[in-house]
Amino acid sequence: MKTLFVTSEVFPLNKTGGLGDVAYSLPHALHYQGADIRLILPAYRDVLGQMRDLTLISRHDIDGDGCTHSVRLLQARHEDFELPLYLVDCQPLFDRPGNPYNAPHGEGWHDNAERFTVFARLVALVARNLAGLDWQPQVVHCNDWQSGLVPALLSDLHERPRSVFTIHNLAYTGQFPAALYQRLRLPETLWHPDGLEFYGDFSMLKAGLQYADIITTVSPTYAREICSPQLGHGLDGVLRARGDKLCGILNGVDGQHWNPQTDTYLPAHFSADKPQPGKRACKAALREYFFSDQDGAAVERPLFGFVGRMVGQKGIDLILDVLEDTLTHSDADFVFLGSGQREMENRLQVLAARYPQRVGVSTRFSETLAHLIEAGADCFLMPSRFEPCGLNQMYSMIYGTPPIVNRTGGLADTVTDTNAASLNDGTATGFVMPTADAASLADAIARALEHYQQPALWQQIMHNGMTHDFSWGQRARQYLQLYST
Ligand code: ADP
């Protein structure tokens, strides 16, 4: 099966979140299962700088915002990629430093609509074998709003590949003003409520939802949730109407990069059968990173970790609501890695200044520190209000760090709450909050601490998570089946 996988970010080139991990690991899993899968993404400055070889394939004049851009299709080589990699190079749109979507102050780049329209137009040419590759994909697999226009641009052609559109997060709708639609010269025939129009604007995410042959999202529970007004972000009607084309497939974990036995970011290694002394050494290194001048006994104290974007979705405000009380009434310590809304970052920094030996905060983007927290913490915090799939809770279970999660989306599908029955049948892997509020979180933290004080029970919960199969194998096969239906 020949598949073109379209993404706006990919690990290790320019990852900002879960999509970056999946855009690397899913195509590689499919490649190992024999698919001819190739990856295409914009040629951001950071990405170009990491390439070993670049070959010009073709050059095209592509309509932008009131102008025409000269766009190059490049073939690239990078040592971490075992499959062909193509870059869409348009200097005025992609040759700039920093985040792929946001300007330095955190708001979206002013020309995002133009950037991802030009990107989609070139991808559509590649999909039709009109870009000099002499390769015709049978399937074009698009991901999130940044590639949502691709299925729409292909929709009225007789000879075209099938399109698959995966929702990694419905909250980001890629919504832009109607005036831009005109200026970008997007097809007038697609401007209607059953097309790209979205409450008077247009939405690139909606384009993918309306025109893809198949829609997937990254967990079965999220596939159901987004069909309801509560989590539908105004698109639940569209999703209900296309319900027969929508399915949820859980993301898998890339066992090459997320494996405590081999992880090159860690100072020590460990396994489900022998978690110690490796995990303890990781904890000591993690504590040393965040807390200076501590005595040897500090490593015995329970340590909670958080890694993620600091936004309302991730429930960071719920953690802030219970943090001080937990610090007062327990001996638990906390470390946080992530950036996002300034207000949340600042509130955490205030607590870190007040409790310098018990609360550690880093607002960097650090792959090394993310791995160290997954490995070195005792318990992982992920009380997301909604979570399409979530990767961090799976990483934490594999690293023997039982997560505290809210019962939503992929968190509900991957974490089994600890109770008498699940301890008995060996399925307990974490602590599930019935609702996303501070009281449920406080209760889950208290339950985790209670179990942590009973080493035999805690080791069993760790072991259950560490031995669970979170690999891509079966999940990638589900994609292969979809591609060929
Ligand atoms: P989302 O896609 O909503 O951001 P996921 O849990 O699916 O959430 O994936 C987040 C990914 O991004 C994980 O690999 C996580 O480790 C990583 N990540 C998030 N913030 C940071 C950060 N500040 N430094 C390093 N990695 C981060």
Residues whose N, C-alpha, C, O or C-beta is under 5 A from the ligand:
A	BS01	ADP	T16 G17 G18 L19 D21 V307 G308 R309 L337 G338 S339 R364 F365 S366 E367 A370 G390 L391 N392
